[in-house]
């Protein structure tokens, strides 16, 4: 807030610049206040000039000589920050070059300013942010001066802390900041030798710091002082000698005095978490057991065992939510380091109670809290799975094996059953599909494969697979029980069904083949029955999409049961005519997934069949795809490419490829043959849209067919280059008549999309070709003549980067 009651009229910026940057005269601090204020409140037009003045002032070699005046007399907090920034840069870059007396003067000034403000509780509270900046500046000086030129810093700050509660509180903040700068961030800011020297100095005088912390924690009553002391102590716990932890009253004080009190509870729990996570060998096992037992005697008084922790978290205050999060960190950290010693008979009741708390915390909706628990459950399940002895069967098929071989698996069985229920009830969506609009205003599907949700799904899937290996029967029992609740309607909801089916799909391959067969048959039977009895298109659509998802996740079962596979695929073809949003996409995606994983089953003549199933599909192909959108047709063609590509008879494969591509080839031939009579046809929006769709279909077919696509490419290669040339000339003509800005016109963008898709088609085939000599002899010369000549002739804005990608592919 600007301080004058009636501020003077603003001076011209040229006058301000001259007066601020005139280092031959004393600094006009009120004027600097005014300048900084105008930087934040002035007009957009004048801000760049004001910023330039302030930057020049900060960068002046003598700017540091003005800092004492700024910090003493400035009224604006922002102006004081400018002064501290100047000082920080001086300390960082020029401290060693300053005369000794000036270093001492700066140090004395900052120390006295910190003491003056922090000695008064009112001023400390009022200027808390500014004092924090001062503390940081003081720590930067300490990193330069201590211990060689300020040997008594620790004794001095400890002695001063015992004289004034308010001063003590700020001094603890300084010690905390100093510890962070050295132990957490030191390696990136100082040399290793300097970091080592500072750590040694800290260790040498730590007994004084510990005595101060102990002094405060035993006598202080001011909540803010207690909290900052605990936070400071937390920074030390990771590196101090363990004697300070286990051979003093520290743990008892934290548990007895500060954990039960709400105001200090979270800070105390953080300290206990840091201690509990220490791995320091068996010599201190008894101490850790004692600490855990003492801790577990206190937790029920704060959070009774009967508490619904998910609800308590949802309705709790911020501090209560933080406590639950810190509690999960304590349990997971302690278990990672010491769970083996807690499995002793006298500790097992408390251990099971603690695991019960962790299961309940796992039900909290907040994802970050759940991830903490998930990481530990994943570790525990993996550890139990990899324990010896292994059974003689394949280790990937342990789902139906008894647990008698591992007492630890038996012990954790009831807990892990509850964990399975949590995982099944929280399974996230396996992938995210976004419907986005491309540059031609067409809707396309974009699969996002690297999001937090996907990463969470992968972690949960891995954990649930381990849990299924450990007890397949329990996993099946929970899933089928929840599916029954969906069928009878007692727990019916779209979200519940989706989550359950995502979980069912996630454990594919984690069970023995017979177990998986019985389980999947039951699941599909119940889902099909539900689809029949549900009323409303939306409900039916949700059930149908889940059926498609589940069957697509179990290729081993489909490969082993041809009649079922054929029935599923025919059902998918039915769904391709369903206009309900999302169903056609799901059907095409599932067909693609099945085609990739069961392709060989489609190209051989199965028992009781007259022809291979792929031939039946090709005969009815126009009917199957008649209701699909262009991007769905392209997905279908990619699926068919995988099926046909699995045929090992080249002649039969080429026949099927010709049949597959007959429909788009007819459209392509009609357009290309009509164009010479009237080139304007090629520039019509509908024609360009059709050409682009045909090219995209061919790209998807080439992607899955690989080298076998050569038979199709040979039919359209020369026409492909001709069309490429036509649209290149079209782009050049538009830009020549309407200027460079025409490169952004919708017509030009459509033509460039066709060129890019042509290049992408060629690159896709060449990349997958198995005969480089044939590619060179047949395609290389005309391709280079058309593509490189066009690239050279185009203006820079109309050149396609895909050309360079294609050339790279050719070279490779």
N, C-alpha and C positions, 0 to 999 in steps of 0.2 A: 504494500500500500504506500503510495507516494505521500511524504510527510507534510509539506507546507500546507497551511490552511487555505492560502490563496496563492497558488503557484504562479510564477512569473510567466509571461508570454513566451512561447517557444522561440529560441534563437535560430537563425539560419544555420543550416548544417555546416556550411563552410566555416562559420565562426566557432561552432562547437568543436569541429575537427581541430582547428588551430589551437584552441584553449586546452583541449584534452591532451593533445599530443605535444604541447609545449613543456618539456621537462626542465626548462630553465626557471620556471615559476612554480610555486607551491600548487599542488593539485586542488582544483575546485571540486571538492567532494559532492556538494549539492548539485553541481552541474552534471557530474558523472551519474548521480542518482537519477537525474532528469533524463539523461540519454538512455540509460538502461530501461527506465520506465517506458520511454517512447518506443523502444524496440518491441515491447509487448502490447502496447496500446495504440501505437501510431498507425498510419495508413499503410496499405500494402506497397504503395509507391515509394515511401521513404525508408522502409525497413532495410532494403539492401545497403543503402548508404550508411545507415546507423550501424548495421552489423559490421560494415567495413571499418568504421571508426573504432568500434570496440575491439575488433580483431587486431588492428594496427597497434592499439594501445597495449593489448596483451602481449604482442610479439616484440614490443620495444625492449632493447637490452636492459634498460633501467627501470622497467615497469615494476620490478620487485621492490624497489625503494619506496613505492607509493602504497604498498600493501598495508603497512601499519596504520596509515591515515584512513584507508578505506575501511578496515576492520573496526577502527575506533569510532569513526564519525559517520559512516554511511547509515542511512535510515532504511534503505531498501535491502531486503534479504538477498535479492538477485545480484545487487551490486557487491555484496560481501562474497557471494559465490565467485564472482569474477576475480576478486582479490585472491581468494583461496586457490583458484585455478592457476593464476600467475605464480603463486608460491609453490604449488605442487610441481609445476614444470621446472621451476628453478631447482628444487630439491632433486628432481629426477635426473636433470641433464647438466646442471652447472654447479652442484653443491661442492664438489671436490676442488673447483677452481676459485671458490670464494675465499677471501682472506678469513683467517680463523676467527677474528673478533666479530666479523659480520655473521658468521655461522652461529657463534655463541649468542649474539644479539637476537637473531631470528628465533633461536631455540628458546631463549628466556622469554621473549615476547609471547610466543604461542603458549608456553607452559603457564605463564601468568594469566593470560586471557582465559584459558581453559579452567584454571583454578577459580578465577573470579566469578565466572558465570555458573560453574557447577557447584560452587560452595553454597549457593542460595537455592533452595528448593523451588521457589517461585520462578526465578530466572531460568533454571534448568528445564522446568516444564514448559515455559514460554518459548524458549529458544532451542528446543530439543533437536530439531533438524540441523540447525546451524552448529550446535555443539557436536553432533555426529560428524559433520564435515571437518570441524577442528580436530576431533580425535583422529580422523583419518590422516590429516596433515601431520599431526604429531607422530603417528606411527611411521610415516614416510621418513621423518627426521630420525626416528629411532633406528630404522634400518640402515641409515648412513652412519650414525654416531655410536650406537650401542654394539658391543660393550667397550670398545677401545677408548672412546672419548666421553663415555657416559657410564662408567663402570657401576655406579651406585643407583642406577635407575630403579631396579626392582626394590631394593631396600627403601628408597625414597618414596615410591608410590605406595608401598605397603604401609609405611609409617604414616603417611598423609591420610590413608584410607581410614585409620582408626581415630581420626580427630573429628570427622564430620560425616554424617550419614549420607547426605546428598553428594558430597565429594566422593565418598566411597563408592556409591552407585555408578558414577561416571568412570571412576578409575577401573572398576570391574569391566566396564564396556571397553576401555582402552586395552586391558589385558586380553580380553576375548578377541578383539580386533588384531592385536599383535600376534596371538597364537595362530589365527586364521591366515594372516599374511605370511607367516613363516612355514607352518606345517601343511597348509592346504594349497596356497597359491605361490609359495616361495620358489619352486622349481622353474616356474615360467617367468619370473621377474628378477631373480638374482642368480649369481653363479653358485655352483654346488659348494664351493669352499665357503662362501658367505653364509649360505643356508646352514651348513654344518656348524659354522662358528656361532650363529645365533641359537641354534638348537642346543649346543653345548652350554651357552650362557643361560638359557632358560632352565635347563636341567640343573645347573649348579645352584641357582637361586630358587628352585621350585619349592623347596621346603618352606620358604618364607610365604610364597603364594598360597600353598596349601594351608599353612597356619592361619592366613587371613581368611580363606574360604571357610575353614572350620570355625574360626572366631565369629564370622558373620552368621553362619548357619545355626550356631548354638545360641546366639543372642539376638539376632535381628527380628524385628516384628513388622517392618515396612514391606508390604508385598512386592513392590517393584524392585527393591534391593535384593530380596530373596530370589526372585525370578532371574534377575540379571546375574546373580552369583551362581545359580544352578546352570544357566546357559554358558557362563564362562567355564565352570567346572567341566561341562560337557566337552568343550573344545580340548581339554587337557587329557581326558580319559583314554584316548587312543594311543598316547605315547608316554605317559608318566610311568615310573616303576610301579609294578603291581602291588608292592608293599603298601603304598599309599591307599590302595583300594581295599585290600583284604586284611591288612594288619592294623587298621584304624576303625573308627566308628562310622565311616562314610556310608556303607550299605545300610546299616541299622538306622542311621539318621534319615536317609532318603525314604526308607520303607515306613518307619515309625512316625516321623514328624511331618514329612512333606508330601508323600503319596496320598494320604487320606484327605488333605486339604485341597479344595477345588482350585484355589488361586495358584498353587504351586504344583499341582498334580501332573500336568503335562510336561513341565520342565524336569521334574523328578523322574518321570517315566522315561524320558529321553536318556537321562543319565543311566538309569537301570538297564535300558536297552543296549547302550554302548558297552556297559560292563558285561552283560549277559552274552554278548556276541564275541567276547574275547576268547581266543583259542590259545591257551598258554600251557598245555600239557597236563598230565594227570596229577601233578603235585597239588593242584588247587581244586580237584574234583569235589572234595568234601565241602569247600566253601561255596561252590556253585550249587550243590544240592541244597545246602542250608539256605542260600539266597532264594532259590526257586520255591522251596517249601514255605518260607516266610512270605514271599510275594503272593503265593496262591492262598495264603490265609487272609490276605488283605483284599484281594480282588473281589470276592463275593460281597464284601461290605460296601463296595463301590458299585458293582454291577452284579446283582443277584443272579445265580445260575438259571433261574426261571425266566429271565428277561428275554423278550423278543428283540434281539439286538438290531435287526434290520429296521424294525419300527422305531426303536429308540434312537437310532441314527437319523432316520428320516425326520423325526419330530424334535430332535435334540438341538441345543444351542451349538454355536460354532466350537466352543471349547469342548463340549461333550462329544461332538463328532471327531474332533482332533484326538481326544482321548482314545476313542475306539480304534482309530487308525494307528496311533502309537502302540496300542495294546497288541494289534496284529503284528507290528514290527518287532515288539518285544518277544512274542511267542515264536515267530518264525526265525528270528536271529538266535534265540536261545536254543531252539530245537536243532538248528543247523550245526551249532557248535557242540551241544552237550546231550543230544537226545539219547545216546547210547548209555550214559551214566544214569539217566532217569528211568531206564527200563528195568532197573533193579526193583525187587519186590516191594520194598518199603516206599518207593516213590510212585509206583504205577497208578494208585488211585488219583493222586494229584496230576499226574501226566495225562490220564484220560479226561480228567475235568478240564485241563488246559486245552487239550485237543478239541473237546466239546465246545469251548468258547471260540476256538478258531473256526470250527465248522459254522457256528452261528454268525461270526463276522463275515464269513464267505457269502452269506446271504444278503449282505448289504448291497443296495443297488449301485452305489457309487463305484464306478469302474476302477478307479485308482486303488481303492481299498481292496476290491476283489482281486486285482492283479497281485497284490502283496501275498495274499493267501494262496492264489493259484500257483505262484512260483514255488511255494513250499510244498504244496500237494503234489506238484509235478515231480519235484525232487524225491519226495518220500516214495511215491509210486514207482518211479524209476529204480530207486535203490532196492526196494523190495523185489521188483521184477528180476533185477540182475543178480540177486543173491544166489549163491549155490545152496543145495545142489540143483542143477538143471535136470529136468526130466529127459529121458532119452529121445523123446520125440522132438520134432523141429521146434526151436524156441519161439517161432512165430505163431505156433498153434497151441499155446498153453491154456487157452480159454477154459477148457472143460476139465483141467487137471485138479486133483485134490490139493488142499493146503497143508496136509499133514507133514510135508517135508520141511516146512519153515515155521518154527514157533512164532517168529516175529510177524509173519503174515496172519497167523491165527489171532495174535494179540491185537493187531491193528484192524482186523476184519470189520468189527462193528463201526468203527470210526470211518473207515473207507467206504462202507455202504452208504453212510450219510453224505460223504463227499461225492459219491456217484450221483446221488439224487440231486445235489446242488449243480453238478456239471450238466446233467441232463436237462435240468430246469432252466439253465442260463445259456445254453449253447447259442452263439450269435450266428448271423447270416454268413454262409460260406464265402460268398463273393458279392461285391456290389456292382450293379449294372446301371449305368446312367444313360438316359435317353438325351442326346445332345443334338444340336442343330449344326450341320456343317456349313461351309461357305456358300453352298448352293441352296441353302434353306431347306435341305432334306434332313429328316430325323434319322440319326444313326445311333446304334448301341455301342457304348464304350465301356469296356470292363475295367474296373479299377481293382488292381490286384495287390496293392501295397498300402493299405490303410490300417489304422489302428484296429478296426473291427476285424480285418482279415488276419492280422497278426495275433489278435486275441483268439480267434477261431482256431488257428494253427496250434497255439499253446494248449487250448482246452481239448482239442482233438487228440493231441499227443498224450495228454494226461488221461483222458477217458480210454484211450487204447490200452495204456498200461494198466488202468484199473480193470478193464475188461479181461485182459490176460490174467490178472490176479484172481478174479472170480467172475467167470462168464455168466454163471447162473444168476448171480445177484444183479448184474447189469441187465440181463434179459428180463428178470422179474420186475425190476423197477420200470423199464420201458413199456412192457406189456400191461402193467397195472395202470400206467398213465394213459396208454392208448385206450384201454377199456373205459377209463373215465371220459375220454373224448367221445367214444362211441355211444355211451349211455347219456352223454350230455351234462354230466355233473360238473365237469371242468372245461366244457367246450368254449374255446375262443380261437380266433385265427392265430393269435400270437402263440398260444399254448401248443397248438397243433404244429405250427411252423417250427418252433423250438424243439419239440419232441422229434420231428422228422429230420431236422438237421443233426440232432444227436444220433439218431438211428443210422443215418448215412455216414456219420463220422467214424463208426467202428467197423466199417467194411474191411474184411480180411483179418480181424482180430480174434475170430472164433474158429474153431474147428469146422471143416466143411459141412459135416452133418448137422452140427449145432446151428450153423448159419442158415442152412437150408430150412430146417424146422422153424427157426425164428422168422426168417423172411417170409415164408409162406403164410404164417399167422398174421404178420404185419400187413402184407398186401391184401389178404382176405378181409381183414378188418377195415382197411382204408377203402377198398372197393365197395364193401357193404355200406360204409358211411356215405360214400359218394352217391349211392342209390337212394338212401333214405333222407339225405339232407334236402331241405327246401330252400329255394332262392338261388339264383345264378351265381351270386357272389360266394356263397358258402360252397357250392359245388366246385367253383373255380379254385378255391383255396385247397380243397381236398384233392382235386385233380392235379394241381401243381405239385403237391407233396407226394402223390403217387409217382409222378414222373421223376421227381428228385430222388426218391428212395431207390427206385429200380435202376436209375442211372449210376448209382453209387456201388452197385453189387455186380460187376461184370463177371466175376468168377461163377456166380450162381447162374447168370444168363447164359454163359458159354456152356454150362453143364446141362441146361434144360432148354433145348431148341424150341419146343412147342410154346413154352412160356415166353421165350424171347420173341418169337414171331407174333404172338398175341400182343405183347407190350408194344412192339413197333407198329402194328396195325392200329392199336389204340392211339399211339402218338399221331398217326396220320389222320385219325378222326379229330383229334384235338387241334390239328392244323387248320381245320375249318371253323373252329370256335372263335367267335369275334370278341369274346370277353377280354378286357385288357390284360395282357401279360401271358395268357394261356398259349397263344401261338409261339411267342418267344420261348417260353419254357419248353414247349414241344420240340422246337427246332434245336434248342440247346441240348436237350436230353438225347435226341436222335444223333447229334454230333458226338456226344460223349459215348453213346453205345457203339456208334460206327467205329470210333477210334479203338475201342477196347475189345470188340467182338467181330471185327471185319471179316475174318476168314469163314465164319459160319454162314455168311450171306452168299459166298461165291462158289460154294459146293452144293451139289444136289443132296438134300437131306432125305432121311428115310421117309417114305410115303409121299415124297414131293416129286413132281414131274420135271420141274426146272429149278435152278438155283433161285433163291428168293430175290436176289438183286434184279433178275430178269423180270420177275413179276412187278417189281417196283418201277422199272423203266417203262413197262407197258402201260402203266396207269399214271405215269409221272405228271402229265398236264393236269389231270384231275386232282392229284394230291396237292399241287402247289397253286392251284387256281385262286385261292383266297389269301395267299401270303403276300406280305409287303416285300418290296425289293430286297431289303437287307435280310429278310427271312429266307427268301429264295436263294440268296447267295450262300447263306449258312447251309441250306439243304444241299446245294451243289457241292460244297466242301465235304459234307458227310458222304455223299455218293462217291466222291473221288476217293475217299478212304476205302470204301467197300470195293470199288472196281479195281483200285490199285493193289488189292490183296490177291487178285487173280494172277496165277503164275503162267497162264497160257497167253502169250503176247497177241495172237490173232483174236482170241475171244475177248481179251481186254480192249483191244482197239475197236472191236465191234460194239462193245458196250459203251465205250467213250463216245463213239459216233452217235449212238442212240441217245445218250445223256445230253450231248451238246446240240442235238438236232433243233430243238426249239429256239435257243438263242441264235444259232447259226442262220435259221430262216429269217429272223428279224434283221440280223446283221447284213445278210445278202441283199435283202429288200432295200435297206437304207443305202448301202454302198452302190448298188446298181442304179438307183434313182438319182444319186447326187450328180453325176456328170451332166445330166439333162437340165438340172436346176440346182446350182450350188446354194441357193438361198435356203433350200430345204435343210441343209446341214446346220444352218444358223438359227433355225427355229428352236425355241426353248424346249418344246416337247421332244424333238429329235435328239437334242444334246443330252437330255435327261435319259432317253432310251439308250443312246450309245454308251453313256457312262455306266448305266446299270449292266449292259452286256459285258463291258470290260471288267467290271467288278466281279461279275459271276465267273468270268474266265480266270481272274486272279485267284479266286477261292478254289476253283477246280484245279488249277495248276499247283496251288499250295499243297493239296492233299494227294494229287496224282503223282507229283514229282516228275521224273524223267518220262514216264508214260504219256505225259501231256503233249509230247512232241507230235503225235498224230493229229491233234487238234490244232496246234500252233501252225503246223505246215499248211493247213487249209486257209488260214486267215492272215499269215504273216505279211505278205505283200500288201494286202488290203489294209492291214494295220498301219504299215508305214505310210501308205497313201493318205489315210485319214489323219495321221499325225501331221503330215505335210499340209493338208488342207487347213487344219485348225491353226497351224503355225502361221500360214499366210493370212488367215482371217484375223489373228491377233495383230500381226504387223500392219495390216490395212487399217484396222480401227485406231491403233496408236499413231499411225502416220497422219490420219485425217483429224484426230481429236486430241492429240498430244499425249504426253507421258501419263497424265492423270487418268487416262482411259484404262490403264492397267488395273484400276480398282473397280471398273464397271462390272455389273453382274454378268453381262454377256461374255466379257473377256475372262472373268473368273471361271465361268462354266467351261469355256474352251480350254483353259489351262488345266482344269481338273481332268478333262479327257486326256490331254497330253501326259499328265503325271500318272494317270492310271495305266496308260499304254506303257510307259517306262517301268512302272511297277510290275506289270504283267511279264515283260521281258526279263526283268531282273529276277522275278520269282522263279521262272522256268530255268534260266541259266544257273542260278544258285543251286538248284536241285538236280540239274542234269548230270548224268553219269557218263557222258561221252563228249568230252571237250573237243575232240577232233571233229565230230559231226557238227557241233555248234559253230566251230570256226569255219568249216567248209560251207555250211548251209546258210548261216544267219549273219555272220560277222560283217562282211563287206557291205551289203545293203543297209544293215543297221547303222554302221558308222557313217556312211554317206548321208543318211537321212537325219540322224540325231545330232551328230557333231556339227554338220554344216548349218543346221538350224540354230544350234546353240551359239555358234560364232556370229551368225547374222543378227540375232536378236539384241535388243537393247538390254542393258543389265537388269532392269526391273522385270523383264519378261523371261529371264532365264530360269530354268527349273533346276533346283539342287538335285533332284532325282537323276538328272543326267550324270552328274559326278558319281552318284551312288552306283548307277548302272556300269559306268566305266570301271569303277573299283572292282565290281563283281566280275567283270570280264577279265581284268588283269589277274585277279586271284584265281 
